[in-house]
């Protein structure tokens, strides 16, 4: 399975390049390091599941999973208004799924073809594990609402790579699937607050276009980060 979303990739790169050229004080500093945690889902995010382990031992019929990603962001102030952000993170998911739940929520993988799963088998169960590696570049505009608080509005590009293992619990047959890097446009809004001279907090909502420019299907994410300035 190969993804070639060149239009989205080029559009994101052009957006960054235009803002860079427009900035008179490009790379004016300072550099900020932001460890972050986020919760994402292709459906509504469920607050009651936030902070719980992304694993189940009881067979589920849910085809949509809520994922928790941990990562690191580097933010560079390009001017008084614009910031460039580059980040990377990973999330892992372990579940026991019924055959009817063996459908890819992103629509990129066909488990019937790629893992010989019979989705109509009523009593069949599978051990499902997935690791996602994500990287993202974003240009954000951050107008101030005083000395402490800033509003963040941004857009950028995400790269996501997936590694999956599907095991038939009856036969112990294991199938490994690699879904190569796919690119998605992202729109972001949130708040950035300075806590101390060199420390800050970020809260943001990210909307990922899985089939840009259409809004469906999509993935949404809520992210919290605490940064320190170098």
C-alpha positions as CSV (number, residue, x, y, z in Angstrom):
1,X,0.0,0.0,0.0
2,X,1.5,3.2,-1.2
3,X,0.3,6.8,-0.5
4,X,1.2,9.7,-2.8
5,X,-0.7,12.7,-1.5
6,X,1.6,15.2,-3.3
7,X,-0.9,18.0,-3.4
8,X,-1.3,18.1,0.4
9,X,2.4,17.8,1.0
10,X,3.3,20.6,-1.4
11,X,0.6,22.9,-0.1
12,X,1.9,22.5,3.5
13,X,5.4,23.2,2.4
14,X,4.3,26.3,0.4
15,X,2.4,27.6,3.4
16,X,5.6,27.4,5.6
17,X,7.8,29.0,2.9
18,X,5.5,31.9,2.3
19,X,5.3,32.8,6.0
20,X,9.1,32.4,6.3
21,X,9.7,34.9,3.5
22,X,7.2,37.3,4.9
23,X,8.9,37.4,8.3
24,X,11.4,40.2,8.8
25,X,12.8,38.6,11.9
26,X,13.0,35.0,10.7
27,X,14.5,32.7,13.3
28,X,14.6,35.5,15.8
29,X,14.4,32.9,18.6
30,X,14.0,31.7,21.2
31,X,13.9,28.0,21.0
32,X,11.3,26.2,23.0
33,X,11.1,22.4,23.9
34,X,7.6,21.1,24.6
35,X,7.0,17.5,25.9
36,X,3.4,16.7,25.1
37,X,0.6,14.2,25.5
38,X,-2.5,14.0,23.3
39,X,-5.7,12.0,22.8
40,X,-7.0,11.4,19.3
41,X,-9.9,9.6,17.7
42,X,-11.6,9.3,14.3
43,X,-14.9,9.8,16.2
44,X,-15.8,11.8,19.2
45,X,-13.2,11.9,22.0
46,X,-14.5,10.3,25.2
47,X,-13.2,12.1,28.3
48,X,-14.0,9.1,30.6
49,X,-11.3,7.1,28.7
50,X,-8.6,9.7,28.9
51,X,-5.6,8.5,30.9
52,X,-6.7,4.8,30.8
53,X,-4.5,2.1,29.2
54,X,-5.2,1.6,25.5
55,X,-5.6,-2.2,25.9
56,X,-8.4,-4.6,26.5
57,X,-8.4,-8.4,27.3
58,X,-12.1,-8.8,26.6
59,X,-13.1,-9.1,22.9
60,X,-14.5,-5.8,21.6
61,X,-16.8,-5.0,18.7
62,X,-15.6,-1.4,18.5
63,X,-13.8,-0.6,15.2
64,X,-12.7,2.8,16.5
65,X,-10.0,3.2,19.1
66,X,-9.0,6.3,21.2
67,X,-5.3,6.7,21.1
68,X,-2.9,8.4,23.5
69,X,0.3,9.8,21.9
70,X,3.4,11.0,23.8
71,X,6.0,13.1,22.0
72,X,8.3,16.1,21.9
73,X,7.8,19.4,20.1
74,X,10.4,22.0,19.1
75,X,9.1,25.5,18.6
76,X,11.0,28.3,17.0
77,X,9.7,31.9,17.1
78,X,10.1,33.3,13.6
79,X,8.7,36.8,14.4
80,X,6.5,38.4,17.0
81,X,3.5,36.7,15.4
82,X,4.6,33.5,13.7
83,X,6.0,30.3,15.2
84,X,7.4,27.2,13.4
85,X,6.7,23.9,15.2
86,X,8.2,20.5,14.5
87,X,7.2,17.5,16.6
88,X,7.3,13.7,16.7
89,X,5.6,11.1,18.8
90,X,4.3,7.6,19.1
91,X,1.3,5.7,20.4
92,X,0.6,2.0,20.9
93,X,-2.7,0.1,21.0
94,X,-3.3,-3.5,22.2
95,X,-6.8,-5.1,22.0
96,X,-8.7,-8.3,21.6
97,X,-11.2,-7.8,18.8
98,X,-14.1,-9.8,17.5
99,X,-14.0,-10.6,13.8
100,X,-16.7,-8.0,13.1
101,X,-14.4,-5.3,14.6
102,X,-11.5,-6.1,12.2
103,X,-12.1,-3.1,10.0
104,X,-9.6,-0.3,9.6
105,X,-11.0,3.0,10.9
106,X,-8.8,4.9,8.6
107,X,-9.9,2.9,5.5
108,X,-6.3,2.2,4.5
109,X,-6.0,-1.5,5.3
110,X,-8.2,-4.4,4.2
111,X,-7.8,-7.1,6.9
112,X,-9.7,-9.7,4.8
113,X,-7.0,-9.4,2.1
114,X,-3.9,-8.4,4.2
115,X,-4.4,-10.7,7.2
116,X,-6.9,-13.4,6.0
117,X,-9.5,-12.3,8.5
118,X,-13.1,-13.5,8.0
119,X,-15.1,-10.6,9.3
120,X,-18.3,-12.6,9.1
121,X,-17.1,-15.4,11.6
122,X,-19.2,-14.9,14.7
123,X,-17.0,-16.7,17.2
124,X,-13.6,-15.7,15.9
125,X,-11.4,-13.4,17.9
126,X,-8.1,-11.7,17.2
127,X,-5.3,-10.1,19.1
128,X,-4.7,-6.7,17.6
129,X,-1.7,-4.5,18.3
130,X,-0.7,-1.3,16.5
131,X,2.1,1.2,16.8
132,X,1.9,4.6,15.2
133,X,4.8,6.9,14.6
134,X,3.8,10.5,13.8
135,X,5.7,13.5,12.8
136,X,4.4,17.0,12.2
137,X,5.4,20.4,10.9
138,X,3.1,23.4,11.6
139,X,3.2,27.2,11.1
140,X,1.2,29.0,13.7
141,X,0.1,32.6,14.3
142,X,0.0,33.5,18.0
143,X,-1.5,37.0,18.7
144,X,-1.2,38.1,22.3
145,X,-4.2,38.6,24.7
146,X,-2.0,40.3,27.3
147,X,1.3,39.6,28.8
148,X,0.6,36.0,29.7
149,X,-1.9,34.5,27.2
150,X,-1.7,34.0,23.5
151,X,-4.2,32.6,21.0
152,X,-2.8,30.0,18.6
153,X,-4.1,29.4,15.0
154,X,-2.1,27.1,12.8
155,X,-1.9,24.8,9.8
156,X,0.5,22.2,8.7
157,X,1.3,18.7,7.6
158,X,1.4,15.4,9.5
159,X,3.2,12.2,8.5
160,X,2.0,8.9,10.0
161,X,3.4,5.4,9.8
162,X,1.7,2.3,11.2
163,X,3.0,-1.1,12.3
164,X,0.3,-3.7,13.0
165,X,0.2,-7.3,14.2
166,X,-2.9,-9.4,13.9
167,X,-3.1,-12.9,15.6
168,X,-5.9,-15.4,15.2
169,X,-6.5,-16.6,18.7
170,X,-7.7,-20.0,17.5
171,X,-4.8,-20.9,15.3
172,X,-2.1,-18.6,16.7
173,X,-1.4,-17.4,13.2
174,X,0.3,-14.0,13.3
175,X,0.3,-11.5,10.4
176,X,2.4,-8.4,10.4
177,X,1.3,-5.4,8.4
178,X,3.2,-2.2,7.6
179,X,1.2,0.8,6.5
180,X,3.8,3.2,4.9
181,X,4.0,6.9,5.6
182,X,0.8,8.9,4.7
183,X,0.5,12.6,4.8
184,X,-2.5,14.6,6.2
185,X,-3.2,18.3,6.3
186,X,-3.9,19.6,9.8
187,X,-5.7,22.7,11.2
188,X,-5.1,23.8,14.8
189,X,-6.5,26.2,17.4
190,X,-5.6,26.7,21.0
191,X,-4.0,28.7,23.8
192,X,-0.5,29.3,24.9
193,X,0.1,30.6,28.4
194,X,3.4,31.7,30.0
195,X,3.6,30.3,33.5
196,X,7.1,31.6,34.5
197,X,9.8,33.4,32.6
198,X,11.1,30.3,30.9
199,X,8.1,27.9,31.3
200,X,4.8,27.8,29.5
201,X,1.7,25.6,28.9
202,X,-0.1,24.8,25.7
203,X,-3.6,23.4,25.1
204,X,-4.8,22.9,21.6
205,X,-7.3,21.2,19.3
206,X,-6.1,19.6,16.1
207,X,-8.2,18.6,13.1
208,X,-6.7,16.2,10.6
209,X,-8.1,15.9,7.1
210,X,-7.7,12.2,6.1
211,X,-9.0,12.9,2.6
212,X,-8.1,16.6,2.0
213,X,-9.8,18.9,1.2
214,X,-12.9,17.0,2.4
215,X,-13.7,17.2,6.1
216,X,-14.9,13.5,6.2
217,X,-13.3,11.3,7.1
218,X,-11.2,13.1,9.7
219,X,-9.3,12.6,13.0
220,X,-9.4,15.0,15.9
221,X,-6.9,15.4,18.7
222,X,-6.7,17.3,22.0
223,X,-3.1,18.1,23.0
224,X,-1.6,19.3,26.3
225,X,2.0,20.3,26.6
226,X,4.4,22.0,29.0
227,X,7.4,23.7,27.5
228,X,10.7,25.3,28.6
229,X,12.7,27.9,26.8
230,X,16.4,27.5,25.9
